[in-house]
Amino acid sequence: MSQVAPILAARCSTCHSTDTVAAANTYVRGTSSCGGPRLVASDATASLLFQKVAGTQTCGGRMPRGCSGNSCLPQVQIDLIRDWINAGAPNN
Ligand code: HEC
């Protein structure tokens, strides 16, 4: 989370409660308005949080909302989020 939280603070906190590490942890572990959890620890592909930044979601739009091309997260940040989830999404 120490590498993921700054991304969520910078790119998501204007619309979601992700401005601090604690808030980001609470947000990612919460229940999505799409139904089901935002995060499935150790399974990025199944995690809405990852799907939404990678653009593979089947509910709503890609995040950050309205992004396209270079205004979406850079691949290196998408990979960081994927790797953190697949590592079990440690709360540190
Ligand atoms: C400009 C406002 C805005 C920004 C910035 C934004 N979102 Fe969202 N987000 C929304 C809105 C509105 C919805 C509901 C519509 C949808 O799902 O497309 C949403 C839905 C979501 C959902 C699914 C719904 C839920 O309850 O979980 C996730 C997950 C999500 N956003 C993650 C992110 C992440 C991660 C970022 C940063 C990379 C981000 N968002 C940036 C506005 C925003």
Backbone and ligand atoms as CSV (ligand in chain L), in Angstrom:
chain,resi,resn,atom,element,x,y,z
A,1,MET,N,N,0.823,-1.208,0.000
A,1,MET,CA,C,0.000,0.000,0.000
A,1,MET,C,C,0.862,1.266,0.000
A,2,SER,N,N,2.075,1.176,0.492
A,2,SER,CA,C,2.909,2.379,0.556
A,2,SER,C,C,3.219,2.924,-0.834
A,3,GLN,N,N,3.240,2.068,-1.853
A,3,GLN,CA,C,3.458,2.545,-3.222
A,3,GLN,C,C,2.142,2.883,-3.926
A,4,VAL,N,N,1.073,2.231,-3.508
A,4,VAL,CA,C,-0.225,2.420,-4.167
A,4,VAL,C,C,-0.945,3.652,-3.631
A,5,ALA,N,N,-0.835,3.892,-2.329
A,5,ALA,CA,C,-1.578,4.996,-1.705
A,5,ALA,C,C,-1.285,6.351,-2.358
A,6,PRO,N,N,-0.021,6.661,-2.694
A,6,PRO,CA,C,0.227,7.970,-3.326
A,6,PRO,C,C,-0.455,8.119,-4.686
A,7,ILE,N,N,-0.608,7.016,-5.409
A,7,ILE,CA,C,-1.299,7.056,-6.701
A,7,ILE,C,C,-2.775,7.372,-6.471
A,8,LEU,N,N,-3.357,6.683,-5.493
A,8,LEU,CA,C,-4.781,6.900,-5.208
A,8,LEU,C,C,-5.011,8.310,-4.676
A,9,ALA,N,N,-4.060,8.818,-3.880
A,9,ALA,CA,C,-4.199,10.183,-3.351
A,9,ALA,C,C,-4.132,11.203,-4.482
A,10,ALA,N,N,-3.209,10.977,-5.419
A,10,ALA,CA,C,-2.999,11.957,-6.486
A,10,ALA,C,C,-4.086,11.912,-7.553
A,11,ARG,N,N,-4.612,10.721,-7.845
A,11,ARG,CA,C,-5.459,10.574,-9.031
A,11,ARG,C,C,-6.921,10.240,-8.740
A,12,CYS,N,N,-7.247,9.886,-7.516
A,12,CYS,CA,C,-8.604,9.410,-7.224
A,12,CYS,C,C,-9.294,10.203,-6.128
A,13,SER,N,N,-8.532,10.951,-5.326
A,13,SER,CA,C,-9.106,11.509,-4.092
A,13,SER,C,C,-10.015,12.714,-4.327
A,14,THR,N,N,-10.023,13.269,-5.531
A,14,THR,CA,C,-10.976,14.350,-5.762
A,14,THR,C,C,-12.403,13.813,-5.774
A,15,CYS,N,N,-12.570,12.527,-6.046
A,15,CYS,CA,C,-13.910,11.936,-6.118
A,15,CYS,C,C,-14.127,10.803,-5.121
A,16,HIS,N,N,-13.069,10.142,-4.667
A,16,HIS,CA,C,-13.199,9.035,-3.716
A,16,HIS,C,C,-12.367,9.375,-2.482
A,17,SER,N,N,-12.677,8.749,-1.351
A,17,SER,CA,C,-11.977,9.043,-0.093
A,17,SER,C,C,-10.663,8.281,-0.036
A,18,THR,N,N,-9.659,8.812,-0.728
A,18,THR,CA,C,-8.364,8.125,-0.808
A,18,THR,C,C,-7.211,9.089,-0.555
A,19,ASP,N,N,-7.464,10.146,0.225
A,19,ASP,CA,C,-6.446,11.191,0.374
A,19,ASP,C,C,-5.327,10.816,1.333
A,20,THR,N,N,-5.568,9.884,2.249
A,20,THR,CA,C,-4.517,9.430,3.161
A,20,THR,C,C,-4.357,7.922,3.012
A,21,VAL,N,N,-3.284,7.378,3.549
A,21,VAL,CA,C,-3.076,5.930,3.502
A,21,VAL,C,C,-4.233,5.207,4.190
A,22,ALA,N,N,-4.637,5.729,5.353
A,22,ALA,CA,C,-5.725,5.086,6.096
A,22,ALA,C,C,-7.017,5.119,5.289
A,23,ALA,N,N,-7.311,6.268,4.692
A,23,ALA,CA,C,-8.541,6.385,3.906
A,23,ALA,C,C,-8.483,5.490,2.678
A,24,ALA,N,N,-7.310,5.428,2.037
A,24,ALA,CA,C,-7.160,4.586,0.852
A,24,ALA,C,C,-7.355,3.117,1.205
A,25,ASN,N,N,-6.799,2.707,2.344
A,25,ASN,CA,C,-6.969,1.322,2.786
A,25,ASN,C,C,-8.442,0.997,3.012
A,26,THR,N,N,-9.145,1.932,3.654
A,26,THR,CA,C,-10.570,1.710,3.911
A,26,THR,C,C,-11.334,1.654,2.594
A,27,TYR,N,N,-10.998,2.561,1.676
A,27,TYR,CA,C,-11.708,2.615,0.394
A,27,TYR,C,C,-11.525,1.316,-0.396
A,28,VAL,N,N,-10.283,0.890,-0.568
A,28,VAL,CA,C,-10.059,-0.268,-1.448
A,28,VAL,C,C,-10.661,-1.542,-0.872
A,29,ARG,N,N,-10.808,-1.603,0.465
A,29,ARG,CA,C,-11.359,-2.806,1.094
A,29,ARG,C,C,-12.870,-2.738,1.255
A,30,GLY,N,N,-13.483,-1.679,0.730
A,30,GLY,CA,C,-14.924,-1.509,0.865
A,30,GLY,C,C,-15.703,-2.231,-0.223
A,31,THR,N,N,-17.019,-2.139,-0.109
A,31,THR,CA,C,-17.918,-2.758,-1.075
A,31,THR,C,C,-18.225,-1.767,-2.180
A,32,SER,N,N,-18.161,-2.235,-3.407
A,32,SER,CA,C,-18.375,-1.389,-4.563
A,32,SER,C,C,-19.852,-1.168,-4.831
A,33,SER,N,N,-20.162,-0.007,-5.399
A,33,SER,CA,C,-21.539,0.242,-5.832
A,33,SER,C,C,-21.899,-0.627,-7.035
A,34,CYS,N,N,-20.902,-1.270,-7.630
A,34,CYS,CA,C,-21.169,-2.227,-8.709
A,34,CYS,C,C,-21.627,-3.578,-8.144
A,35,GLY,N,N,-21.510,-3.750,-6.810
A,35,GLY,CA,C,-21.816,-5.025,-6.163
A,35,GLY,C,C,-20.535,-5.805,-5.970
A,36,GLY,N,N,-20.349,-6.382,-4.801
A,36,GLY,CA,C,-19.133,-7.133,-4.510
A,36,GLY,C,C,-18.024,-6.215,-4.031
A,37,PRO,N,N,-16.891,-6.829,-3.672
A,37,PRO,CA,C,-15.783,-6.064,-3.110
A,37,PRO,C,C,-15.030,-5.291,-4.196
A,38,ARG,N,N,-14.346,-4.212,-3.785
A,38,ARG,CA,C,-13.467,-3.512,-4.735
A,38,ARG,C,C,-12.189,-4.295,-4.972
A,39,LEU,N,N,-11.808,-5.061,-3.964
A,39,LEU,CA,C,-10.503,-5.719,-3.978
A,39,LEU,C,C,-10.666,-7.201,-3.664
A,40,VAL,N,N,-10.077,-8.062,-4.478
A,40,VAL,CA,C,-9.982,-9.487,-4.179
A,40,VAL,C,C,-8.497,-9.762,-3.988
A,41,ALA,N,N,-8.067,-9.880,-2.726
A,41,ALA,CA,C,-6.643,-10.027,-2.438
A,41,ALA,C,C,-6.067,-11.205,-3.209
A,42,SER,N,N,-4.918,-11.006,-3.809
A,42,SER,CA,C,-4.183,-12.004,-4.585
A,42,SER,C,C,-4.794,-12.300,-5.950
A,43,ASP,N,N,-5.805,-11.546,-6.364
A,43,ASP,CA,C,-6.416,-11.783,-7.672
A,43,ASP,C,C,-6.777,-10.450,-8.344
A,44,ALA,N,N,-5.762,-9.825,-8.931
A,44,ALA,CA,C,-5.975,-8.510,-9.545
A,44,ALA,C,C,-7.022,-8.577,-10.651
A,45,THR,N,N,-6.974,-9.624,-11.456
A,45,THR,CA,C,-7.894,-9.729,-12.588
A,45,THR,C,C,-9.346,-9.692,-12.130
A,46,ALA,N,N,-9.605,-10.258,-10.945
A,46,ALA,CA,C,-10.969,-10.307,-10.412
A,46,ALA,C,C,-11.316,-9.067,-9.596
A,47,SER,N,N,-10.345,-8.166,-9.413
A,47,SER,CA,C,-10.557,-7.001,-8.552
A,47,SER,C,C,-11.053,-5.810,-9.360
A,48,LEU,N,N,-12.206,-5.288,-8.975
A,48,LEU,CA,C,-12.755,-4.122,-9.671
A,48,LEU,C,C,-11.770,-2.963,-9.644
A,49,LEU,N,N,-11.059,-2.797,-8.530
A,49,LEU,CA,C,-10.073,-1.714,-8.427
A,49,LEU,C,C,-9.074,-1.774,-9.578
A,50,PHE,N,N,-8.564,-2.959,-9.849
A,50,PHE,CA,C,-7.622,-3.122,-10.965
A,50,PHE,C,C,-8.326,-2.978,-12.311
A,51,GLN,N,N,-9.474,-3.630,-12.440
A,51,GLN,CA,C,-10.203,-3.562,-13.714
A,51,GLN,C,C,-10.474,-2.117,-14.118
A,52,LYS,N,N,-10.845,-1.297,-13.141
A,52,LYS,CA,C,-11.224,0.092,-13.425
A,52,LYS,C,C,-10.038,0.932,-13.891
A,53,VAL,N,N,-8.846,0.655,-13.385
A,53,VAL,CA,C,-7.690,1.448,-13.853
A,53,VAL,C,C,-7.098,0.857,-15.127
A,54,ALA,N,N,-7.318,-0.440,-15.352
A,54,ALA,CA,C,-6.792,-1.076,-16.561
A,54,ALA,C,C,-7.761,-0.943,-17.740
A,55,GLY,N,N,-9.014,-0.642,-17.435
A,55,GLY,CA,C,-10.004,-0.486,-18.503
A,55,GLY,C,C,-10.665,-1.786,-18.904
A,56,THR,N,N,-10.637,-2.791,-18.029
A,56,THR,CA,C,-11.246,-4.095,-18.335
A,56,THR,C,C,-12.559,-4.297,-17.578
A,57,GLN,N,N,-13.051,-3.242,-16.904
A,57,GLN,CA,C,-14.275,-3.362,-16.099
A,57,GLN,C,C,-15.506,-3.598,-16.972
A,58,THR,N,N,-16.512,-4.231,-16.363
A,58,THR,CA,C,-17.786,-4.405,-17.062
A,58,THR,C,C,-18.877,-3.578,-16.391
A,59,CYS,N,N,-18.501,-2.764,-15.394
A,59,CYS,CA,C,-19.457,-1.881,-14.720
A,59,CYS,C,C,-18.910,-0.460,-14.779
A,60,GLY,N,N,-19.628,0.443,-15.413
A,60,GLY,CA,C,-19.213,1.838,-15.461
A,60,GLY,C,C,-17.990,2.059,-16.325
A,61,GLY,N,N,-17.312,3.187,-16.083
A,61,GLY,CA,C,-16.206,3.599,-16.942
A,61,GLY,C,C,-14.844,3.312,-16.363
A,62,ARG,N,N,-13.832,3.549,-17.203
A,62,ARG,CA,C,-12.456,3.442,-16.747
A,62,ARG,C,C,-12.149,4.605,-15.807
A,63,MET,N,N,-11.222,4.372,-14.868
A,63,MET,CA,C,-10.807,5.391,-13.898
A,63,MET,C,C,-9.348,5.786,-14.135
A,64,PRO,N,N,-8.914,7.027,-13.837
A,64,PRO,CA,C,-9.733,8.127,-13.339
A,64,PRO,C,C,-10.864,8.462,-14.315
A,65,ARG,N,N,-12.023,8.808,-13.779
A,65,ARG,CA,C,-13.224,8.958,-14.575
A,65,ARG,C,C,-12.996,9.892,-15.764
A,66,GLY,N,N,-13.405,9.453,-16.913
A,66,GLY,CA,C,-13.299,10.265,-18.116
A,66,GLY,C,C,-11.940,10.227,-18.775
A,67,CYS,N,N,-11.015,9.416,-18.242
A,67,CYS,CA,C,-9.656,9.417,-18.796
A,67,CYS,C,C,-9.619,8.730,-20.148
A,68,SER,N,N,-8.633,9.123,-20.946
A,68,SER,CA,C,-8.331,8.369,-22.165
A,68,SER,C,C,-6.863,8.605,-22.481
A,69,GLY,N,N,-6.253,7.621,-23.093
A,69,GLY,CA,C,-4.849,7.751,-23.464
A,69,GLY,C,C,-3.976,8.128,-22.287
A,70,ASN,N,N,-3.207,9.214,-22.454
A,70,ASN,CA,C,-2.241,9.609,-21.442
A,70,ASN,C,C,-2.871,10.152,-20.165
A,71,SER,N,N,-4.160,10.433,-20.173
A,71,SER,CA,C,-4.772,10.913,-18.934
A,71,SER,C,C,-5.204,9.758,-18.031
A,72,CYS,N,N,-5.158,8.517,-18.543
A,72,CYS,CA,C,-5.349,7.353,-17.670
A,72,CYS,C,C,-4.048,7.130,-16.901
A,73,LEU,N,N,-4.043,6.205,-15.945
A,73,LEU,CA,C,-2.805,5.940,-15.213
A,73,LEU,C,C,-1.758,5.406,-16.175
A,74,PRO,N,N,-0.485,5.809,-16.002
A,74,PRO,CA,C,0.579,5.206,-16.801
A,74,PRO,C,C,0.692,3.701,-16.496
A,75,GLN,N,N,1.140,2.952,-17.487
A,75,GLN,CA,C,1.210,1.494,-17.342
A,75,GLN,C,C,1.993,1.078,-16.097
A,76,VAL,N,N,3.062,1.817,-15.769
A,76,VAL,CA,C,3.878,1.446,-14.618
A,76,VAL,C,C,3.055,1.507,-13.329
A,77,GLN,N,N,2.118,2.461,-13.245
A,77,GLN,CA,C,1.274,2.553,-12.052
A,77,GLN,C,C,0.194,1.476,-12.051
A,78,ILE,N,N,-0.339,1.170,-13.225
A,78,ILE,CA,C,-1.306,0.068,-13.326
A,78,ILE,C,C,-0.635,-1.237,-12.892
A,79,ASP,N,N,0.615,-1.421,-13.309
A,79,ASP,CA,C,1.358,-2.630,-12.940
A,79,ASP,C,C,1.621,-2.689,-11.437
A,80,LEU,N,N,1.913,-1.522,-10.832
A,80,LEU,CA,C,2.138,-1.468,-9.382
A,80,LEU,C,C,0.895,-1.914,-8.618
A,81,ILE,N,N,-0.259,-1.425,-9.062
A,81,ILE,CA,C,-1.517,-1.794,-8.404
A,81,ILE,C,C,-1.773,-3.294,-8.586
A,82,ARG,N,N,-1.534,-3.792,-9.794
A,82,ARG,CA,C,-1.705,-5.227,-10.065
A,82,ARG,C,C,-0.798,-6.059,-9.159
A,83,ASP,N,N,0.478,-5.672,-9.101
A,83,ASP,CA,C,1.441,-6.466,-8.321
A,83,ASP,C,C,1.112,-6.428,-6.826
A,84,TRP,N,N,0.661,-5.258,-6.343
A,84,TRP,CA,C,0.308,-5.135,-4.928
A,84,TRP,C,C,-0.882,-6.043,-4.600
A,85,ILE,N,N,-1.904,-6.049,-5.454
A,85,ILE,CA,C,-3.060,-6.923,-5.218
A,85,ILE,C,C,-2.613,-8.380,-5.261
A,86,ASN,N,N,-1.824,-8.746,-6.270
A,86,ASN,CA,C,-1.412,-10.144,-6.422
A,86,ASN,C,C,-0.470,-10.604,-5.317
A,87,ALA,N,N,0.163,-9.631,-4.627
A,87,ALA,CA,C,1.007,-9.950,-3.468
A,87,ALA,C,C,0.171,-10.082,-2.195
A,88,GLY,N,N,-1.156,-10.036,-2.327
A,88,GLY,CA,C,-2.020,-10.196,-1.172
A,88,GLY,C,C,-2.546,-8.888,-0.616
A,89,ALA,N,N,-2.271,-7.769,-1.312
A,89,ALA,CA,C,-2.759,-6.451,-0.898
A,89,ALA,C,C,-2.414,-6.142,0.556
A,90,PRO,N,N,-1.116,-6.208,0.929
A,90,PRO,CA,C,-0.741,-5.948,2.317
A,90,PRO,C,C,-1.108,-4.524,2.751
A,91,ASN,N,N,-1.599,-4.446,3.982
A,91,ASN,CA,C,-2.031,-3.168,4.551
A,91,ASN,C,C,-0.860,-2.514,5.262
A,92,ASN,N,N,0.108,-2.052,4.505
A,92,ASN,CA,C,1.297,-1.441,5.132
A,92,ASN,C,C,1.640,-0.126,4.458
L,1,HEC,C1,C,-13.709,12.863,-11.523
L,1,HEC,C2,C,-14.163,11.952,-10.464
L,1,HEC,C3,C,-13.501,10.595,-10.338
L,1,HEC,C4,C,-12.149,10.310,-10.268
L,1,HEC,C5,C,-10.964,11.261,-10.350
L,1,HEC,C6,C,-12.068,8.880,-10.041
L,1,HEC,N1,N,-13.302,8.331,-9.971
L,1,HEC,FE1,FE,-13.758,6.383,-9.624
L,1,HEC,N2,N,-15.730,6.753,-9.904
L,1,HEC,C7,C,-16.268,7.999,-10.167
L,1,HEC,C8,C,-17.693,7.843,-10.449
L,1,HEC,C9,C,-18.674,8.968,-10.783
L,1,HEC,C10,C,-17.977,6.453,-10.356
L,1,HEC,C11,C,-19.314,5.710,-10.604
L,1,HEC,C12,C,-19.508,5.465,-12.109
L,1,HEC,C13,C,-18.615,4.379,-12.700
L,1,HEC,O1,O,-18.395,3.322,-12.071
L,1,HEC,O2,O,-18.117,4.573,-13.820
L,1,HEC,C14,C,-16.712,5.808,-9.985
L,1,HEC,C15,C,-16.589,4.468,-9.751
L,1,HEC,C16,C,-15.433,3.849,-9.319
L,1,HEC,C17,C,-15.341,2.468,-8.911
L,1,HEC,C18,C,-16.490,1.466,-8.898
L,1,HEC,C19,C,-17.593,1.875,-7.964
L,1,HEC,C20,C,-17.295,1.620,-6.509
L,1,HEC,O3,O,-18.140,1.900,-5.656
L,1,HEC,O4,O,-16.208,1.094,-6.185
L,1,HEC,C21,C,-14.039,2.235,-8.565
L,1,HEC,C22,C,-13.436,0.951,-8.027
L,1,HEC,C23,C,-13.329,3.464,-8.790
L,1,HEC,N3,N,-14.209,4.426,-9.238
L,1,HEC,C24,C,-11.977,3.630,-8.592
L,1,HEC,C25,C,-11.282,4.782,-8.910
L,1,HEC,C26,C,-9.844,4.884,-8.868
L,1,HEC,C27,C,-8.927,3.757,-8.435
L,1,HEC,C28,C,-9.531,6.151,-9.259
L,1,HEC,C29,C,-8.165,6.736,-9.439
L,1,HEC,C30,C,-7.248,6.018,-10.304
L,1,HEC,C31,C,-10.774,6.848,-9.533
L,1,HEC,N4,N,-11.808,5.980,-9.314
L,1,HEC,C32,C,-10.878,8.189,-9.920
L,1,HEC,C33,C,-15.610,9.200,-10.178
L,1,HEC,C34,C,-14.226,9.339,-10.157
